[in-house]
């Protein structure tokens, strides 16, 4: 066994904390070289004291003094800001970078790690949603392997191991349907953040939990799948699977379908990505047909949960449209969590923003940054007008 040296970006979030659980359970396989966090400095300091990384990066500059002081007594360099993070991920003493910073904020550091030729365990789907063509091109140029951490894309990846890529006919992404599966528009009018946070099968961070409730998460995963696996839009199908046991499927040119199954536990795809090509034994709970005697599947309700349709349309349009979609969605999700916008209004504002931001068919990095800023500006303007109209 070769010890893998890890950089965990976004270590205080849901994926980051579970990744550190995997590291703690496998001290003979993984060590931590770098941790990064933004606002939860108490947890970041606690993690640094336990795992003793060479470097800790605090991207929130206001929090830097507190972390620096707390880690004075140990041999850990404490750095500050996003620029410091993009430099730190390129260090020679890092083998695998777990990209788990939520949203557009994770793009720059992930790209820096790719350009340094690192293996990327990708949990930040927005990196490929925003700039999939650019990111995958850079990965090819710099020979940086990208292993998916999302359970659905991990499932597809596992189903393709050992197969001829030319025999792939389509992929089938499964979605739990979230807490409002089967509900119609008249029910969703009065839904609040507290209701949407009650996911029936997965334990996740706040942003992705809301995305799951609106089905935007599945829309973002459709876009991610296109770039990860080199698919056309027509090769990606979505089905609702409330039990979250079949994590996704691949159909081959002979009609055969492979699926990857297991209990809904993010530590499994995290461990697979970090340990690949090995499968690492663990003591996690096992799936049993005694507990799941029926597994059901149904088609998504695109009319009620419009975000999935909006995301697929942004993928069809291409260019900077997925970048605009992602930015607008980030703004409305955090507004919804603060009870400043209604559940269904989120879709309205995303659509309006897509109409307002100028279309760029072949964006470069500067275009993505500009489109992201413009989209957030327009969406925030729509939010202000909406709140004024309420009163």
C-alpha positions in Angstrom: 0.0 0.0 0.0 1.1 3.5 -0.9 0.1 6.3 1.6 -1.9 8.9 -0.2 -1.4 12.5 0.9 -4.7 14.4 0.7 -5.8 18.0 0.4 -9.3 18.4 1.6 -10.9 21.6 0.3 -14.0 22.6 2.2 -13.1 20.3 5.2 -15.7 21.8 7.5 -18.6 21.0 5.2 -20.7 17.8 5.0 -18.4 16.1 2.4 -15.2 17.3 4.1 -16.2 16.1 7.5 -17.2 12.7 6.2 -14.0 12.5 4.2 -12.0 13.0 7.4 -14.0 10.2 9.0 -12.8 8.0 6.1 -9.2 9.2 6.7 -9.5 8.5 10.5 -10.7 5.0 9.8 -7.7 4.3 7.4 -4.6 5.9 8.9 -2.4 3.4 7.1 -3.7 4.6 3.7 -4.3 8.3 4.0 -2.6 11.3 5.5 -3.8 14.9 5.4 -1.4 17.5 4.0 -3.9 20.4 3.6 -7.2 21.5 5.0 -9.2 24.5 3.9 -12.3 26.1 5.4 -14.2 29.4 5.3 -16.4 30.3 8.2 -16.5 27.5 10.7 -13.1 28.2 12.2 -13.7 26.3 15.5 -14.2 23.1 13.6 -11.3 23.8 11.2 -9.0 24.3 14.2 -10.3 21.1 15.8 -9.6 19.2 12.5 -6.1 20.7 12.2 -5.2 19.7 15.7 -6.4 16.1 15.1 -4.9 15.5 11.6 -1.9 17.8 11.8 -1.7 19.0 8.2 1.3 20.8 6.9 -1.0 23.7 5.7 -4.3 25.1 6.7 -6.0 27.7 4.5 -8.7 30.1 5.7 -10.5 31.6 2.8 -12.4 34.1 5.0 -9.7 36.7 5.7 -11.6 38.0 8.8 -11.2 34.5 10.4 -7.5 34.2 9.7 -6.2 35.7 13.0 -8.2 33.4 15.2 -7.0 30.3 13.3 -3.4 31.5 13.2 -3.4 32.0 17.0 -5.2 28.7 17.8 -2.5 26.7 15.8 0.5 28.6 17.1 1.8 25.6 19.1 1.9 23.1 16.2 3.9 22.9 13.0 1.1 23.9 10.6 1.4 26.9 8.2 -1.8 29.0 8.3 -2.5 30.8 5.1 -5.2 33.2 4.1 -7.5 33.8 1.1 -8.5 32.1 -2.1 -5.3 33.0 -3.9 -3.3 31.3 -1.2 -5.5 28.2 -1.6 -4.9 28.0 -5.4 -1.1 28.1 -4.8 -1.2 25.6 -1.9 -3.0 22.9 -3.8 -0.2 22.7 -6.3 2.4 21.6 -3.7 4.5 18.5 -4.4 3.4 16.8 -1.2 -0.2 16.4 -2.3 -1.4 13.3 -4.2 -5.2 13.7 -4.2 -7.3 16.8 -3.9 -10.8 16.4 -2.6 -12.7 19.4 -4.1 -15.6 19.9 -1.7 -16.0 23.7 -1.6 -19.6 24.4 -2.4 -20.6 26.4 -5.5 -18.7 28.7 -7.9 -16.2 29.4 -5.1 -14.6 26.0 -5.6 -13.8 26.5 -9.3 -10.5 28.3 -9.1 -8.8 26.0 -6.6 -10.0 22.9 -8.5 -8.6 24.3 -11.7 -5.3 25.1 -10.0 -5.1 21.5 -8.8 -5.9 20.2 -12.3 -3.2 22.4 -13.8 -0.7 20.9 -11.3 -1.6 17.4 -12.5 -3.2 16.3 -9.3 -5.8 13.5 -9.1 -9.1 15.2 -8.3 -11.8 13.6 -6.2 -14.6 15.9 -7.4 -17.5 16.7 -5.0 -18.0 20.2 -6.3 -20.4 19.6 -9.2 -20.6 23.3 -9.9 -17.0 23.2 -11.3 -18.2 21.2 -14.3 -21.6 22.9 -14.4 -20.0 26.3 -14.8 -17.0 25.5 -16.9 -17.2 21.8 -17.9 -15.6 22.1 -21.4 -12.7 24.2 -20.0 -12.1 22.0 -17.0 -12.1 18.7 -18.9 -9.8 20.2 -21.6 -7.3 21.2 -18.8 -7.6 17.8 -17.3 -6.6 16.2 -20.6 -3.7 18.6 -21.1 -2.3 18.2 -17.6 -3.2 14.5 -17.3 -5.1 15.1 -14.1 -7.5 12.3 -13.4 -11.0 13.3 -12.2 -12.9 10.8 -10.0 -16.5 11.7 -9.2 -17.7 11.8 -5.5 -21.4 12.5 -6.2 -23.1 9.2 -5.5 -24.7 9.1 -8.9 -21.6 9.8 -10.9 -19.6 7.5 -8.7 -22.1 4.8 -9.6 -21.8 5.5 -13.3 -18.0 5.5 -13.0 -18.0 2.1 -11.1 -20.4 0.6 -13.7 -17.9 1.6 -16.5 -14.8 0.2 -14.9 -13.5 -2.6 -17.2 -16.0 -1.7 -20.0 -15.3 -0.4 -23.5 -16.4 3.3 -23.5 -17.7 2.8 -27.0 -20.3 0.4 -25.8 -22.0 3.0 -23.6 -25.5 3.7 -24.9 -26.9 6.0 -22.1 -26.7 6.7 -18.4 -29.7 6.8 -16.1 -29.3 9.1 -13.1 -31.6 8.3 -10.2 -33.1 11.0 -7.9 -34.8 10.4 -4.6 -37.4 13.1 -5.4 -36.7 14.9 -2.2 -39.2 15.7 0.6 -42.0 16.9 -1.8 -42.2 13.9 -4.1 -45.7 13.6 -5.5 -46.7 17.1 -4.3 -48.2 19.6 -6.7 -47.9 23.4 -7.2 -50.7 24.3 -4.8 -48.9 22.5 -2.0 -45.5 24.0 -2.7 -46.8 27.6 -2.4 -46.5 27.6 1.4 -43.3 25.5 1.7 -40.6 26.9 3.9 -36.9 26.1 4.3 -37.5 24.0 7.4 -39.8 21.7 5.4 -37.4 21.5 2.4 -34.5 20.6 4.7 -36.2 17.3 5.8 -34.7 15.0 3.2 -36.1 11.5 3.4 -33.0 9.5 2.7 -29.8 11.6 2.6 -28.0 13.7 5.1 -26.3 16.6 3.3 -25.4 20.3 3.6 -28.1 22.9 3.4 -27.5 24.1 -0.1 -27.5 20.7 -1.7 -30.6 19.6 0.4 -32.6 22.5 -1.0 -31.3 21.7 -4.5 -32.5 18.2 -4.0 -36.0 19.4 -3.0 -36.3 21.5 -6.1 -34.7 18.9 -8.4 -32.1 21.5 -9.4 -29.5 19.1 -7.9 -30.4 16.5 -10.5 -30.3 19.1 -13.2 -26.8 20.1 -12.2 -25.9 16.4 -12.2 -27.1 16.0 -15.7 -24.8 18.8 -16.8 -21.9 17.3 -14.8 -22.5 13.9 -16.3 -22.2 15.3 -19.8 -18.7 16.5 -19.2 -17.4 13.7 -16.9 -18.4 11.0 -19.3 -18.3 12.7 -22.7 -22.1 12.3 -23.4 -24.6 13.9 -25.6 -27.7 15.4 -24.1 -29.8 12.5 -25.4 -27.6 10.0 -23.6 -28.6 11.2 -20.1 -31.9 10.1 -18.6 -33.4 10.9 -15.1 -35.7 8.6 -13.1 -37.1 9.1 -9.6 -36.1 6.3 -7.2 -37.4 7.2 -3.7 -35.5 4.5 -1.8 -32.0 5.9 -2.9 -30.6 2.4 -3.1 -29.8 2.2 -6.9 -27.5 5.2 -7.2 -27.5 5.2 -11.0 -27.3 2.9 -14.0 -25.6 2.5 -17.3 -27.2 1.0 -20.4 -24.9 -0.6 -23.0 -25.3 -1.0 -26.8 -26.4 -4.7 -26.3 -29.3 -3.6 -24.1 -27.7 -4.7 -20.8 -28.0 -2.4 -17.8 -25.6 -2.2 -14.9 -26.4 -0.5 -11.7 -24.5 0.3 -8.5 -26.4 -0.2 -5.3 -25.9 0.5 -1.6 -27.3 2.3 1.4 -27.4 6.1 1.0 -24.1 7.0 2.8 -21.8 9.5 1.2 -18.8 8.0 2.9 -19.0 5.1 0.4 -18.4 7.2 -2.8 -15.9 9.4 -0.9 -13.9 6.3 0.1 -14.1 4.9 -3.4 -12.7 8.1 -5.0 -9.9 8.5 -2.5 -8.9 4.8 -2.6 -9.3 4.1 -6.3 -8.4 1.7 -7.8 -8.6 -0.3 -4.6 -11.8 -1.1 -2.8 -11.3 -0.6 0.9 -13.0 -2.8 3.4 -15.1 -1.1 6.0 -17.7 -1.8 8.7 -20.5 0.5 7.4 -24.1 -0.9 7.5 -25.0 -3.2 4.7 -27.9 -3.2 2.3 -30.4 -6.1 2.9 -33.4 -7.0 0.8 -35.1 -7.8 4.1 -35.3 -4.1 4.7 -36.1 -3.1 1.1 -38.4 -5.6 -0.4 -39.7 -3.1 -3.0 -37.6 -0.7 -5.1 -39.7 1.7 -7.2 -39.0 4.0 -10.1 -41.0 6.7 -11.8 -40.6 9.6 -14.2 -39.8 13.1 -12.9 -42.6 15.7 -12.7 -41.0 18.4 -14.9 -44.1 20.6 -14.8 -44.1 21.0 -10.9 -40.4 20.8 -10.4 -39.4 23.2 -13.2 -35.7 23.5 -12.2 -34.9 20.1 -13.7 -36.3 21.3 -17.1 -34.6 24.7 -16.8 -31.2 23.0 -16.2 -31.6 20.7 -19.2 -32.5 23.6 -21.3 -29.4 25.5 -20.1 -27.4 22.4 -21.1 -29.0 22.4 -24.6 -28.2 26.1 -25.1 -24.6 25.6 -23.9 -22.1 28.4 -23.8 -22.3 30.4 -20.6 -25.9 29.4 -19.9 -25.1 26.7 -17.3 -22.8 29.2 -15.5 -25.7 31.7 -15.3 -28.0 29.0 -14.2 -25.7 28.0 -11.4 -25.1 31.6 -10.2 -28.8 32.4 -10.1 -29.6 29.2 -8.3 -27.0 29.8 -5.6 -28.5 33.3 -4.9 -32.1 32.1 -4.7 -31.3 29.0 -2.6 -29.6 31.1 0.1 -32.5 33.6 -0.1 -34.9 30.7 0.4 -32.9 29.4 3.4 -33.3 33.0 4.8 -37.1 32.9 4.0 -36.7 35.8 1.6 -38.2 34.0 -1.4 -40.8 31.4 -2.1 -40.1 27.8 -3.1 -41.7 28.2 -6.6 -40.4 31.7 -7.0 -36.8 30.4 -7.2 -37.5 28.9 -10.6 -39.1 32.1 -11.9 -36.0 34.1 -10.9 -33.6 31.6 -12.4 -35.5 31.8 -15.7 -35.5 35.6 -15.7 -31.8 35.8 -15.0 -31.1 33.4 -17.9 -33.0 35.8 -20.1 -31.1 38.9 -18.9 -27.5 37.8 -19.0 -26.0 38.1 -22.5 -25.3 34.7 -24.1 -21.7 33.8 -24.8 -21.4 30.8 -27.1 -17.7 30.0 -26.5 -16.7 31.5 -23.1 -13.2 31.6 -21.7 -12.4 31.8 -17.9 -12.9 35.6 -17.8 -16.3 35.2 -19.4 -17.4 32.7 -16.8 -16.3 35.1 -14.0 -18.2 38.0 -15.7 -21.3 35.9 -16.3 -21.3 34.7 -12.7 -21.1 38.3 -11.4 -23.8 39.5 -13.8 -26.1 36.7 -13.0 -25.9 37.3 -9.2 -26.5 41.0 -9.7 -29.6 40.4 -11.8 -31.0 37.8 -9.4 -30.5 39.9 -6.4 -32.3 42.8 -8.2 -35.2 40.4 -8.8 -35.2 39.4 -5.2 -35.4 43.0 -4.0 -38.3 43.7 -6.3 -40.1 40.6 -5.2 -39.7 41.5 -1.5 -41.0 45.0 -2.2 -44.0 43.7 -4.0 -44.9 41.5 -1.0 -45.3 44.6 1.1 
